[in-house]
C-alpha cells in the first residue's frame, strides 16, 4: 500500500518559518520524482517545487524562489520543504506528490496558515 504522509504544518506569523516533511512508503522511493503542491481556498492546486529522483530541483514556482528550499533523503524515503519568510499568500494546504512511469500518488495534505 502506497502512503505519503506529510507533517510539520501549522500556524505561523508572517516572516516566520516552517519545515514540512513527507515520508513515503510502499514505493521504490529513489525512482520517483517528488513534488510539493499547494492549494489555497477557492484556487487551483499549484506546483511549489519538484525534485528529480537524485534530488536535483527540476522546477519551482517563482513565488517561492529564494524563500522555500526542497530537499530529499533517499535513504529515509523523505522529502522536505523548508519555508522561510512566509507571507499570508503562502496559506494553503500543502500536498506531497510522487510520480514515476505513469504512477502518480498524493498525500492527504497538511495545512499551513500564515497569519498574525
N, C-alpha and C positions, 0 to 999 in steps of 0.2 A: 504494500500500500504506500502510495506516494504521499508525503507530507512535507509541507513548507510551513514552518512556524515562526512568525515574527514576534519580536519582543522589543522593549525599550521605548515605546511611545509614551505620551502623556501630555501634561500641560506645562508650558514654559513661557516665560516672559519674552517679549521682543528683545533681540540681541543675545539671547541665550543659546544653549547648545543641547542637542540630544544625540544619542547614538542608537540607531536601530540595528538589530541583528536578525538574521533569518537562518535557521538551521534546517537543513534538508535531510530527508530520509527516504529510502525506497527508490532512489535513483542513483545512477552512476554519475555522481555529482561532478567529477572532474571533466566530464564530456560536455556538460551543459553550459551554454551562455546563461548568465544570471542577470536579472534586471530588477530595479526598483521602479515601480509606478506609483502614482498618487491620483486620488480623485477627490476633489473638493465638492461640497454640496452644489447641486444643480449644474455641475460641469462634467465634461467628459474626462475619462481616465487619460492621464498623460504620462509619457515616459520621463523618468527622472534621470536614470543612468543605466548603462549596460556594460558588463564586462564579458570578455571572451572567456573561454574555458581556462586559459592560462592567467587570467587576471588583467589583461590589457583593457583599458577603458575604450570601448568602441564608440560610445555616443553618450552625451549628457545634455540635458536641457540648458539653454542659455540662461534661464532664470536662476539656476543654481550654481553655475560655474563660479569658482572662487570661494564658494561657501560650503558646498557639500563635497564629500570625498567618499567614493565607493571602493571597497576592497573585498577580497575573498581569501579564504583559507581552505584550500582543497583537502588538507589533512583533517580538518574538522568539519567539513561539509557546511561551511558557514560563509555567508556574505554579510557585510556590514555597510551601514551608511552613516557616516559622521556628518552631522548637520550643525553648522556654526552660523552665527549672525542671523538667526532665524527672524523672520518677519511674519506679520499676520497672514500674508498671502501664501505662506507655506502650510497653513492649516488645511489638513486633508486626511483622508485615510490612505495609508501607505501600504502597498502590496509588494510582496516578493514574487518573482516570476522565474521559472526555469524553462528553457527552450532548447531543444536539440532534435534534429532529424524528424521534424513534424510532430514532435511530442512537446506539449505545452502545458505547464502546470502553474497553479496560482496558490498563494497562501490566502488565509481568510482576511488578512488586512489588520492594520493597527492604527489607532487614532493618534494624530499629532495635532495639538491645539496650541497656537501661539497667540497669547493674549495677556494684557496687563490687568 
